[in-house]
Amino acid sequence: MRTKFGAWKPLTALASAILLAASVAGCGSSSKPAPRMGNYQGTDEGSMLAFRGIRYAKPPVGELRFAPPQPVEKPTGIVVADKFGSACPQYQSAFGPESLEEDCLFLNVYVPKAGEGPFPVMVWIHGGAFVAGSGGPEYDPSRLVAQGVVVVTINYRLGPLGFLAHRDLTNEQDGGSGNYGLMDQQLALRWVQDNISTFGGDPNNVTIFGESAGGLSVLSHVVSPKAQGLFQRAIVQSGSYDAISRTLDEAEQAGQDFVAAVGCDSAGDIPQCLRELDVKTILDNGDAIVAGLSLTPHLHPDLLPKSINQALQEGEVNVDSILLGSNRDEFTLFIALEELNGTPPMEEDDVEDQWSKFFGRWTSMVSTYYPATDFENPSRRFAAPLGDSVFSCTALRQAKQLEGTIPVYVYEFADRDAPSILPEVSFDLGAAHAFEIQYVLGSEQALRARGANDSQIALSNAMVQYWTAFARTGDPNQGEAEAIWPEFGSTNGKIRWLNPAEPEKTVITSADFEEDHHCKIWNNPSS
């Protein structure tokens, strides 16, 4: 059984908030003397050097709109890199400002001030349901950098501008269209290969990591033939939610709906008509594609010839090790966003009616496995099977697919008292979707400001060490964190349990995880 984000339109409309970017607070520029690396002039941030707003592709405008990105030439003069570049077009949400600027293909490089390179490189791909977010000020990589790694954050095209497919575009682009956002990401990774040594980074030791849509992007590159050699390792944070990739034909069908919605369906030259639209018209009609469920990476010759699920099952991957996981209460985020958008708190009588929009004829079975007596309120009950089916059990399934092919390390972020990054709603969110980001890409000061206690700070420090150790060697156990993180293992796999409230409980088995998240029914809904 597959659930669909598009089955409940209010959630789909709010899915852009997956990015949770504003939760982690970035760092500002400094008045210290401007540092130089190669042709780039950045800022001294005290514990690190920052180079912001570096252009890695030509502006995707005019004939380059709805087309593969094109690289820029290496600079010959001084490039002042002290400000973030524009985010790609998106509407304002609770987690990011509006942008209508198509000239948005920028990246940012953060470099350690201490130690000698070459340093391992970590490239962050932001989330946001492929419709929102950026690699900009919302993320603070300073604690990662302090562990002796270079961190790169990137922008990429979003929404229809990033993923619109259409037959006429396919005909002009070697048999494939759409997925331009993925192409942007790969071009940024090629920029890293060509330029990161200038910043002390090691182009032969690159880890890509991302959350939600960023995690799904990471998986897409892990199985993409065109990404071979661009990185060695991958970290997937709650990105396992859509591994059965849409076909190009399905994406093109949704693209036809979009073309009709913007009035280009009767144009003699549809691509040209699309390229002459104003950005706001494109954003206003994005729902025409969302309705077709194509705002995720779809199958594409050379770029993504096989579904992620199929490629993982066949062991066709571009990494020598992978770290992946999910959060204990993934879907509570989306219910909270509904409330913040004005929807009244869910009543018990609403639960099965709303479930039916996701689960159809399986709703009565879901109700049996998730009885009201197991939950303190209807919102938590409603969220549980959605989080389990979409995120948790899918991540476990992918770990099992990869085990035996490469070393696999699996986690569950289970801090149900994690500081909330949202305003208060009618229920506790627990370990919600994206709540782990602040533990890795946020400052201790920001965590404490939200109410984090000493044990949560300790967990955050351990996660920073695990993530950077994995980036350095492919094994998260090379840092100073005390708890051992075992490989997943093929027999009753081991999962690192990330919950400071239970310090004695550091590892759980896949059998315990499957029972907790009812993975049996999501793997076989008829049972």
C-alpha positions in Angstrom: 0.0 0.0 0.0 1.2 3.5 -0.8 -0.1 6.6 0.8 -0.1 9.9 -1.1 0.7 13.3 0.2 -1.7 14.7 -2.4 -4.6 12.8 -1.0 -5.3 15.6 1.5 -5.0 18.9 -0.2 -4.5 21.1 2.9 -1.4 19.0 3.8 -0.1 19.2 0.3 -0.5 22.9 0.3 1.5 23.2 3.5 4.1 20.6 2.6 6.5 23.3 1.7 7.1 23.8 5.3 9.0 20.5 5.4 12.2 22.6 5.1 12.1 23.8 8.7 14.8 26.1 7.7 14.1 29.0 9.9 14.4 26.7 12.9 18.1 26.6 13.0 19.3 30.2 12.6 22.3 31.1 10.5 25.3 33.2 11.3 26.0 36.8 10.2 29.0 38.4 8.6 31.9 39.8 10.6 33.9 43.0 10.7 37.2 41.1 10.8 39.5 41.4 7.8 38.1 39.7 4.7 39.7 36.3 4.1 40.7 35.2 0.6 40.8 31.7 -0.9 41.7 31.6 -4.5 39.6 34.3 -6.2 37.0 34.3 -3.5 36.8 36.9 -0.7 34.6 35.8 2.2 34.1 36.7 5.9 35.8 35.6 9.1 33.1 34.2 11.4 35.4 33.6 14.4 35.4 29.8 14.3 35.2 29.4 10.6 35.6 31.2 7.3 32.4 31.7 5.2 32.1 32.3 1.5 28.5 33.0 0.6 26.6 33.5 -2.6 29.0 31.8 -5.0 27.4 31.3 -8.4 27.8 27.7 -9.7 25.5 27.9 -12.8 24.4 30.5 -15.3 21.1 32.2 -14.4 18.3 29.8 -15.4 16.4 32.4 -17.3 15.3 33.0 -20.9 16.2 29.9 -23.0 17.7 28.3 -19.9 14.3 28.3 -18.1 12.9 24.7 -18.1 16.3 23.5 -19.4 19.4 21.8 -17.9 21.6 24.2 -16.0 24.8 25.4 -17.6 28.1 25.8 -15.7 29.8 29.2 -15.2 33.4 29.9 -16.2 36.0 30.1 -13.4 36.5 33.7 -12.3 39.6 35.5 -13.3 39.1 38.5 -10.9 38.2 38.8 -7.2 34.7 37.5 -6.4 33.3 39.1 -3.2 31.4 36.2 -1.5 30.0 37.8 1.6 26.3 37.6 1.1 23.8 34.9 0.4 22.4 34.7 -3.1 18.7 34.9 -3.8 16.6 31.9 -2.9 14.9 30.2 -5.8 11.3 31.3 -6.6 8.8 30.3 -3.9 6.0 31.9 -1.9 6.4 33.1 1.7 5.7 30.4 4.3 6.1 30.0 8.0 9.6 29.0 7.3 11.0 31.2 4.6 10.5 34.5 2.8 9.0 34.9 -0.7 11.4 35.0 -3.6 10.5 35.7 -7.2 14.2 35.8 -8.3 15.1 33.2 -10.9 18.8 34.0 -10.8 19.2 31.8 -7.7 21.7 29.1 -8.4 24.2 29.9 -5.7 26.1 27.9 -3.1 27.9 28.7 0.2 31.2 27.3 1.5 32.2 27.1 5.2 35.8 26.3 6.0 37.6 25.4 9.3 40.0 28.0 10.6 41.9 25.3 12.6 43.7 22.2 11.4 45.3 21.3 8.1 43.5 20.1 5.0 42.5 18.6 2.9 39.3 18.4 4.9 36.4 16.1 4.3 33.5 17.8 2.5 29.8 17.7 3.5 27.3 19.0 0.9 23.9 19.9 2.4 20.7 19.6 0.2 17.8 21.4 1.9 14.3 20.1 2.2 11.0 21.9 1.5 8.9 19.4 -0.5 10.7 20.6 -3.7 8.7 23.8 -3.5 10.4 25.9 -0.8 13.7 26.5 1.1 17.3 27.4 0.3 20.8 26.7 1.4 20.9 30.1 3.0 20.8 31.6 6.5 18.4 29.1 7.9 21.2 26.6 8.5 24.2 27.1 10.9 27.0 24.6 10.0 29.5 26.0 12.6 29.5 23.0 14.8 30.1 20.6 11.9 32.9 22.8 10.6 34.5 22.9 14.1 34.9 19.1 13.7 37.2 19.7 10.8 35.0 19.4 7.7 34.2 21.8 4.9 30.4 22.3 4.6 28.7 23.4 1.4 25.0 24.4 1.2 23.3 24.8 -2.1 20.2 26.3 -3.8 18.4 24.5 -6.6 15.3 25.2 -8.7 11.9 24.4 -7.0 8.3 23.9 -8.0 7.4 23.9 -11.7 10.6 25.8 -12.5 12.5 22.8 -11.0 10.4 19.8 -12.0 8.0 20.6 -14.8 8.0 17.9 -17.5 6.2 18.2 -20.8 6.4 16.2 -24.1 7.5 19.3 -26.0 10.3 19.9 -23.6 11.3 16.3 -23.7 11.5 16.5 -27.5 14.0 19.3 -27.4 16.0 17.8 -24.5 17.3 14.4 -25.6 14.3 12.4 -24.6 13.8 13.7 -21.0 12.4 16.8 -19.3 11.8 18.0 -15.8 14.1 17.1 -12.8 15.9 20.4 -13.4 16.3 20.8 -9.6 18.2 17.5 -9.5 20.4 18.6 -12.4 21.1 21.8 -10.5 22.2 19.7 -7.5 24.5 17.6 -9.7 26.0 20.6 -11.3 26.7 22.0 -7.8 28.4 18.7 -7.0 30.5 19.0 -10.1 31.5 22.6 -9.0 32.6 21.0 -5.7 34.8 18.5 -7.6 36.4 21.3 -9.6 36.8 24.0 -6.9 36.6 22.7 -3.4 40.4 22.1 -3.1 40.7 25.9 -3.3 38.9 26.0 0.1 41.0 23.2 1.6 38.4 20.5 0.9 39.1 17.1 -0.4 37.2 16.4 -3.6 37.8 12.7 -3.1 36.1 12.6 0.2 32.6 14.1 -0.2 29.4 13.2 1.7 26.1 14.5 0.5 23.4 14.8 3.2 19.9 16.2 3.3 16.5 16.0 5.0 13.0 15.3 3.6 13.0 16.5 0.0 16.8 16.9 0.5 17.0 13.3 1.7 15.0 12.1 -1.3 17.4 14.1 -3.5 20.3 12.4 -1.9 18.8 9.0 -2.6 18.2 10.1 -6.2 21.9 10.9 -6.6 22.9 7.7 -4.9 21.2 5.7 -7.7 21.8 8.2 -10.6 24.4 7.0 -13.2 25.2 10.7 -13.9 26.3 11.2 -10.3 29.0 8.6 -10.3 32.2 9.9 -8.8 30.7 13.1 -7.4 30.7 11.8 -3.8 31.6 8.8 -1.7 29.0 8.7 1.1 25.5 9.7 1.8 23.3 10.6 4.8 19.5 10.5 4.4 17.4 12.2 7.0 13.7 11.4 6.7 14.1 11.2 2.9 12.8 7.7 2.2 9.2 8.7 1.5 8.8 8.3 -2.3 11.2 5.6 -3.5 8.9 4.3 -6.2 9.7 7.0 -8.8 7.0 8.3 -11.2 7.5 7.6 -14.8 8.4 10.3 -17.3 5.0 9.8 -19.0 3.2 10.4 -15.6 5.2 13.6 -15.1 4.5 14.8 -18.6 0.8 14.2 -18.1 0.9 16.4 -15.0 2.9 18.9 -17.1 0.1 19.1 -19.6 -2.3 20.1 -16.8 0.1 22.9 -15.9 0.4 24.0 -19.5 -3.3 24.2 -19.8 -3.6 26.1 -16.5 -1.2 28.8 -17.6 -2.8 29.1 -21.0 0.0 27.8 -23.1 -1.8 24.7 -24.4 -2.9 26.4 -27.6 0.5 28.1 -28.3 2.3 27.1 -31.4 5.6 26.9 -29.4 4.7 25.6 -26.0 8.3 25.8 -24.5 8.6 29.4 -25.7 5.3 30.3 -24.2 6.4 28.7 -20.9 9.6 30.7 -21.0 7.8 34.0 -21.5 5.5 33.5 -18.4 6.1 35.7 -15.4 7.3 33.9 -12.3 4.2 34.7 -10.2 2.0 33.0 -12.8 4.2 29.9 -12.6 4.0 29.8 -8.8 0.3 30.5 -8.8 -0.4 27.4 -10.9 1.9 25.0 -9.2 -1.1 23.1 -7.8 -1.8 21.8 -11.4 1.4 19.7 -11.1 0.9 18.8 -7.4 -2.4 17.4 -8.3 -0.6 15.1 -10.7 1.9 14.1 -8.0 4.9 14.9 -10.1 6.7 17.4 -7.8 9.2 14.7 -6.9 12.0 13.3 -9.0 10.7 11.1 -11.8 12.3 8.6 -14.1 14.5 10.3 -16.7 16.9 8.8 -19.2 20.5 8.8 -18.0 19.7 10.9 -14.9 17.3 8.5 -13.2 16.7 5.5 -15.5 15.4 3.3 -12.6 13.2 3.9 -9.7 15.1 4.5 -6.5 13.5 1.4 -5.0 14.5 -0.8 -7.9 18.1 0.5 -8.0 18.5 0.0 -4.2 17.1 -3.5 -4.4 19.6 -4.3 -7.2 22.5 -2.7 -5.3 23.2 -0.2 -8.0 24.5 2.7 -5.8 27.2 5.4 -6.1 28.3 5.3 -2.4 30.6 3.1 -0.4 28.5 3.5 2.8 25.3 5.1 3.8 23.7 6.5 7.0 19.9 6.8 7.1 17.0 7.2 9.4 13.7 8.6 10.5 12.0 10.4 13.4 9.7 8.8 15.8 6.7 11.0 15.2 7.3 12.2 11.6 3.8 13.3 10.6 2.8 15.3 13.7 4.5 18.3 12.0 1.9 18.4 9.2 -1.0 18.2 11.6 0.5 21.1 13.5 0.9 23.1 10.4 -2.8 22.6 9.6 -3.7 24.0 13.0 -1.4 27.0 12.5 -3.1 27.5 9.1 -6.5 27.9 10.9 -7.8 24.4 10.8 -9.5 23.5 14.2 -7.8 20.8 16.3 -8.8 17.3 15.1 -11.6 15.5 16.9 -11.8 11.8 17.3 -14.7 11.6 14.9 -12.5 13.1 12.2 -9.7 10.6 12.3 -11.1 7.7 10.2 -12.7 10.1 7.7 -9.4 11.7 7.1 -7.5 8.4 7.1 -9.8 7.2 4.3 -8.4 9.8 2.0 -5.0 8.2 2.4 -5.8 4.5 3.0 -9.1 3.9 1.3 -10.4 0.4 1.9 -7.6 -0.3 4.4 -8.9 2.3 6.8 -10.7 -0.2 9.1 -7.5 -2.3 9.3 -5.5 0.8 10.2 -8.0 1.7 12.9 -7.5 -1.8 14.4 -3.7 -1.4 14.6 -3.9 2.2 15.8 -6.8 2.3 18.4 -7.7 5.5 20.1 -6.8 4.0 23.5 -3.1 4.1 22.5 -3.0 7.9 22.0 -3.4 10.9 24.2 -5.3 12.8 21.5 -6.8 12.5 18.0 -4.0 14.4 16.3 -1.3 12.1 17.5 -3.4 9.1 16.5 -4.1 10.4 13.0 -0.4 11.2 12.5 1.0 7.8 13.6 0.1 5.5 10.7 1.0 8.2 8.2 4.4 8.7 9.7 4.9 4.9 9.9 3.9 4.1 6.4 5.4 7.1 4.6 8.7 7.5 6.5 9.7 5.0 9.2 8.9 1.7 7.6 10.2 2.9 4.2 13.5 3.8 5.7 13.8 0.4 7.4 13.0 -1.3 4.1 15.7 0.6 2.3 18.2 -0.3 5.0 17.3 -4.0 4.4 17.7 -3.5 0.7 21.2 -2.1 1.0 22.5 -4.4 3.7 25.0 -6.7 2.2 25.8 -4.3 -0.6 27.5 -1.6 1.4 27.9 -0.7 5.1 24.6 0.7 6.4 24.1 2.7 9.6 20.5 3.3 10.7 19.1 5.7 13.3 15.8 6.7 14.9 15.6 10.2 16.3 13.3 9.6 19.3 13.6 12.7 21.5 9.9 13.3 22.1 10.8 16.3 24.2 12.8 17.9 21.4 12.5 21.7 21.4 9.7 22.7 19.1 10.5 25.0 16.2 6.8 25.9 15.8 4.4 28.0 17.7 2.3 26.1 20.3 -0.6 24.0 19.1 -3.1 21.8 20.8 -0.9 18.7 21.2 2.7 17.8 21.8 4.6 17.1 18.5 7.1 14.7 20.0 10.0 13.8 17.7 8.4 15.4 14.7 9.6 15.5 11.1 12.7 17.7 10.7 13.1 18.3 14.5 16.5 16.6 14.3 17.9 19.2 11.9 18.6 21.7 14.8 20.7 19.0 16.5 23.1 18.9 13.6 22.8 22.2 11.7 22.0 24.6 14.6 24.0 26.2 17.4 24.0 25.2 21.0 22.8 28.8 21.8 19.7 28.4 19.6 18.9 25.0 21.1 19.1 26.3 24.6 17.0 29.3 23.7 14.3 26.9 22.7 14.5 25.1 26.0 17.0 22.3 25.4 18.5 20.8 28.5 22.0 19.5 29.1 21.2 15.9 28.0 19.7 17.2 24.8 22.8 19.3 24.2 24.9 16.2 24.8 22.8 14.3 22.2 23.2 17.1 19.8 27.0 17.1 20.3 27.1 13.4 19.8 25.1 13.6 16.6 27.5 16.3 15.2 30.3 13.9 16.0 28.6 10.9 14.4 27.7 12.8 11.2 31.2 14.3 10.8 33.0 11.0 11.7 30.9 9.2 9.1 31.8 11.9 6.5 35.4 11.5 7.4 35.7 7.7 7.3 32.3 6.1 6.4 32.0 4.9 10.0 30.2 7.1 12.6 32.2 5.6 15.5 35.4 7.6 14.9 34.4 10.6 17.0 34.2 11.2 20.8 30.6 10.1 21.2 30.6 7.4 23.9 27.8 5.2 22.6 28.7 2.6 19.9 26.8 2.8 16.7 26.8 -0.8 15.2 26.3 -1.5 11.5 22.7 -2.4 10.7 23.4 -6.1 10.1 21.3 -8.5 8.1 19.9 -10.5 11.1 17.6 -8.5 13.3 19.4 -5.3 12.3 20.7 -2.8 14.9 19.3 0.8 14.9 20.9 3.6 16.8 18.3 5.0 19.2 18.7 8.8 19.6 16.8 9.7 22.8 18.5 11.6 25.7 15.6 10.6 28.0 16.8 7.0 27.9 20.6 7.2 28.1 20.9 3.5 28.9 19.1 2.6 25.7 21.4 3.3 22.8 20.5 0.5 20.3 17.2 -1.1 19.3 16.6 -4.0 17.0 14.8 -3.9 13.7 12.2 -6.3 15.2 11.4 -3.8 17.9 11.3 -1.0 15.4 9.0 -3.0 13.1 6.6 -3.8 16.0 6.6 -0.2 17.2 5.8 1.2 13.8 3.5 -1.7 12.7 5.8 -2.2 9.6 4.2 -5.6 9.0 1.0 -4.1 7.7 2.8 -1.5 5.7 4.9 -4.1 4.0 1.8 -6.4 3.5 -1.5 -4.5 4.0 -3.6 -7.5 3.5 -2.2 -9.3 6.5 
